[in-house]
Amino acid sequence: MKNRILLIHNIVWSHYKAAVFNKLYEITKKENFDLKVIQIAINEKGRKNLGDIDLSIHQYPYEILFNTSYEETSLLGRTKKLIREIETYNPDVVIVPGYFDWAYWFVVFYSKLKRKKIITGFDSTEFDHKRIWFTEQIKKIFIKLCDGAFCYGIKSREYIYKLGMSEKNAFVRYQATDNETMEKIYLGKIRFRDELKFTYKINKKFNFIYVGRLSAEKNLKMLINSFYEVKKFENSNDWGLIIVGDGPQKEELFELVNSLGLKNDVLFVGGKSWKEVVNFYTMSDVFILPSISEPWGLVVNEAMICGLPVIVSKRCGSYWDLLKESVNGFGFDPFNQKELQGIMLKFINKDVDIKRMGEESKNIIKDYTPENAAKQMLIGIKKVLGIE
């Protein structure tokens, strides 16, 4: 009799999760497992401008519970449908995305009652938000109910240890995007770099790039102010800053750029689908993620796949796993503007070899694939089920 895995996920939009779930399905088919994925909703409201959903990339057994955005579903509706899935599918192990939705708490309680094994996804780090003792105690209850956890990186694992998960049941799982497809798109675009720059009216020889949401936790004001300061140096004339994304701070950031006289040096291109974003990585030279709160930062993976050196805030989980100091980039304190300015000047003044650092990025990221992430998941599932 096959062991059954029920994997719950919040939205079907996530192309990078689809790549991992596809590989998980491929490897579980070859062993004694059945896999079913429950996608609660189609999308989140904040992602609607990031391209249409391509259902063809989901090559695994799945069901969508609500044909709407996640925010438009109700707690009662989510809970009832998830409990019904457990009753009908009768899994041996239930994988939940985390503790951020009370529906997942009900799923965990019900699964515990039915003697199912429970694994939670866990991407938080201790420093990605201010921690309050009361909420930490609530999290500890949730973690105690789970039999295992998939942690996205070493800082995530360290944090879940503090919440009470045993070391043997905290499994580090690569945070991966669709490396193969992204690299293929990149290689097809790179030879047209100059043509792309002409199309998008990018007139700078070199460019820093940010990709992500335009919101306060991303620390973009500090990035723009840092760029303003380094533009005072004579070698900076050939450098621009490309900002890809949308969000609540958009108008405020526009105004900041204009007030600093950077209108011709900073380009806002709006929200783009993940495939379109490759165009902008292709036209850029150095990636920057300045967040003060970022559990991981999958855009770091993307930039590295496209051969860019990376400058990453030490508040981002990915810094601790993907960045090798002075090898493929640099980390910095997101509250220290002068430190970021100094790093940016290293690239502007050609104190570092941009091309070599980009090659190191590609070497480091090559193991962070959907296939390896899926293999790590199956190892954890087997351990929780006592198979090996």
N, C-alpha and C positions, 0 to 999 in steps of 0.2 A: 504493500500500500504506500502511495506517495505521500510525502510530507507536504502540507499546504502552507503557502506563504500569502498573507494578505497585507499588501503594502498600501498605506493611505497617504495621499499627497493632496496638497491644497488646490493647485490650479494646473490645467493641462497646457497652458501657455509655455511653461518652462522647457525650452528646447534642450537645455543642457541636462536636465533631469531625464528627458526622453532618451538621450544618448546612453545614459547609465542604465536606465530601465531596460532598454533594448538588449544591452549586453548581459544584464542579469538574467533576462528571459532566455537568452541563448545558452548560457552556462547551466542554468537550472534545468533546462530541457534535457541536457545530457546526463543529469544525475536524477536522483529519486525525489524530485520536487515538482509541484505545480505552483505557478505564480499567478496572482491576480492583483492588479493595481486599481485602486479606487481614486479617481480624480474628483474632488468635491465640486469644483466649479470650472468655468471656462477660463476666467482671467480675473485680475484685480483691476479696479478702476484706474489706478495710477500707471498701468502698463498698456492701456488701450491704444496709445499713440506710438507704440514700439513695433508696429507691424502686425499683419494678420497672423492668425494661428494656422499652422500647417499640420493638420491631423495625420498626414501621410508619414510623418517622421516617427510616429508612435507605433512601433512594430512589436507590440507585446499585448497580452490580454488586459484590457482596461474597460472601465465603465465610468461615465461622467454622471454624477448625481444631479447636478443643477446646470441647466444650459443658460447661465447668467454669470455675473461677476460674483466673486466671493463675498463682497460686502452686502450684496442683495439677498443673501441666504440668511435664514434664521438659525439661531442656536438650537431650537427645538427640532427644526427640519433636518439640520445636519446630524444631530444626535440620533434621531429616529432612523434615518436611512443607514447610518454607519452601523448601528446595532443590528439592523435587519441584515446587513451584509455579513456580519459575523455569524448570525444565526443560520443563514442559508449556505454560506460557503464553508463554514465549520473549519477554520484554519487551525494549524498547529502553532503558528507564530503570527503575531500581529505587529506590524511596524507602523508607528505613529510619527508625525513630523516633529512633535515636541509638546510643550506645555502651554503654548501661547493661546490656545483655543479651549474653552471649557468643554467643548464637544469631545476633545481628545481625552480629557479627564474621565468623562463618562465611558468612553471606549475602553480605557485602561481598567476602570473599576469593573466593568462588565466582563472584560477578558479575564481578569483575575478571578472573578466569580466562576467563570466557565473553565478555569484551569488552563488557559492559553498562555503561552510564553509571550512576553512583550519586549520589544526593542524600540527605543526612542531615538529619533534623530536629534543631534545636539550640536548647534553651531555657535553658541554663545561663548564669549570669553569673559574673564572676570572684569576686564577693564573696558568693555565696549559700551557699558552704561553705568551710571551711578547705582551702586548696590545698597538696598535697604534691608535691614536685618529681618523684618517681618516677611517680606516677599521671598527672601532667601530660605526661610523656614518652610514656606509653602512649596517651593521648588524641591526641597529635600524630601518632602512627602511624595511628590510625583516620582522622583528618581528612585526612591526606595521601593515603589510599586513595580518598577521596570526590572527586567532580567538582564538587560544589556543596553548599550548605547553606541550609536555610530557618531564618533566625534570628528569634526572637520578641522583637523590640525592639532598640533601639540598644545597650544594654549587652551583650546577647547577641552582637551583631555585633562589638563591640569585643573581646570575649573570644575569639571564634573566630579573629579576626585574629592574636591572640597565639599561638594554637595552630597557626598555619601556613596557614589558608585565605586565598586571595588575595581582595582586595577585590572583584574583578569577579565572583567566584563565590559570594559571601556575600549572599544575598537576604533582605532584611527582609520577613517575612510577618506580617501582622496576626494577633494573637491575638484571636480573635473567638468570641462565643457566638451563640446564636440571638436576635439583637436583636429581630427582628420579633415572634416569639412571646412573648418576655418582656415587651416593651412592651405588647403587646395584653392580656396577663394583668394587667399593672400598671394600665393604664387602666381595665380592668373592675373592679379592686378598690379603687382610690383613693377613689372616692365612698363606699365602705363602711368607711372607716378607723375611724370611731368604733365601728361595730358589730363590726369585727374585734377591736378592743382589748377590748371587753366579752367577746367569746367567749374570748379568750386570757388574760383577767384581767390586762391591762396597764393599770395605773392611773396611769401617768405621762403628762403632757402632751407631753413631748419625750423622745426616746430616742436614745442612741448604739447602734450595732449592730455586732457582729462575726459573720462567717459563715465557717466553716471547721473544720478538724480541731482537736480539743482535744489538742494535743501541745506538747512543750517548745519546738520551733523557732518556734511561732506567738507565743510571748512573752506569753501571756495573763496570767501572774502580774503582769507589769509593767502591763498594761492595767488589771487589777482594782485594783492598788495605786494607780495614777494616779487612777482613778475615786473610790477611797476618799478621796484627798486633796482632790479638787475638791468632793466632797460636804460639805466643811467650810465652804464658802462659802454665804452666805445665798441667792443666786440659784439654787442647785443643787437646791432641793427638788422642782422640777417635772421633774427629769431622772432617767431610768433607763438601764440598760444591758441590752441583749438579746444573749444569746450563743446562736447557732445552730450546732449541730454536735455531734459525738461523738468520742471518742478516749481514749487511755490516761491522759490527765491529768484526766479528768472528776471523779473522786472527790476528788483533791487540790484542784482548783479549787472544788468545792463547799465543802470544809472551809475554804479561804481566805476565801471569801465569808461564811461563817457566823462565822468568827473575827473578821472586821472589822465585823460587825454590819450587813451589806449585804443580808441575806436578802430584805428587802422592796423593794430597789432594783435587784437583779440577777436577771434571769430566764433560766434555762437551759431551752431548748425541745427539745434533742436534735437528732439528725440528721434532716434533711428532704430530700425530693426537690427538684430545682431549681425545679419549678413551685410547690411549697409555700413555698419560701423567699421568693417574691415577696410573700406575705402579710406577712412580717416586715419586708421593705424598705418596704412600704406603711405600716406602723405606726411607722416610724423616721424620724429626721431627719438624722442624720449617721453615715456609715460609717467604721469604723476597722479598719485592717489593720496590726497591730504587729509583724509577723514579723521575726525575725533571719535567716531563710533562706527565700527565696521567689523562685524563678526568674522568675515573672511575677505571678500572683495574679488569676485570672480573675474572682473575686468583685468586684474593683474595677470591671471592665466591667459586671457585673450591677447593682451599686449605682448606677453612673452612668446606665445605661439607665433606672433607676427614679427618676432625678432627685434623687439625694442628693449633697451635698458629701462629699468623701472626705479622710480623714486617713490617710496611707500612709507606712509605714516606707521609708526610702531604701535599705534592703536588698532591697526588692521591685523586680523588673524593670519592672513596670508604672508605678512612680512616674516613671520617666524619660521615658515616652512619653505617659502619660495625664493627668498632674497638672500644672497650671499654678498656681504658687504664688500664693496670695491671690486666685485667680480662681475655681477650682472646688474648692479645698481647700488642704491644707498637707502638707508632708513633714517627717519628723523622724528623728533618730538613735534607733534602737530600744534603745540602751544609755543614753539620757538621759531618765530619767523626768520630770524637771522640765520638759523641753521639751514632752513630750506633755501634761503637765498644763496648761501655759500655752496650748497650742492648744485643748484642750478648754474652757478658761475663756473663750476668745474667743467660742465658740458659746453657752456658758451665760450670759455677760454681754451677749450680743447686740451684740458689737463688730463682727460681720460679718453680712451679709445672707444668711441660710440659703437663702431661696427663690431669690435671684439666683444664688448659687453652684450650686444644684441645676440651674438652667436651663443654666448654663455646662457642667456635666457632660454633660447631654444633647446639647449642641452638639458637644462634643469627641468623644464616643463614636459619633456618627452615622456616621462613616466606617469604624469598626472592625466591618465587617459580614462575614458569611460570603462574600458575593459578591465583595467586594474582596479578601479573603484568598485566595479561589480564583483570582482574576485574577492576583494576585502569584505564586502557585504556578505557574501556566501560563507566565508570563513567564520564571521561573527554569528550568522544564523545557525551554522552547524554546532558551534560551541554552546550556544544558548539551548539548543535542542538536545545536547549531549551526544551528538553523533560522532564528534571527534574533538 
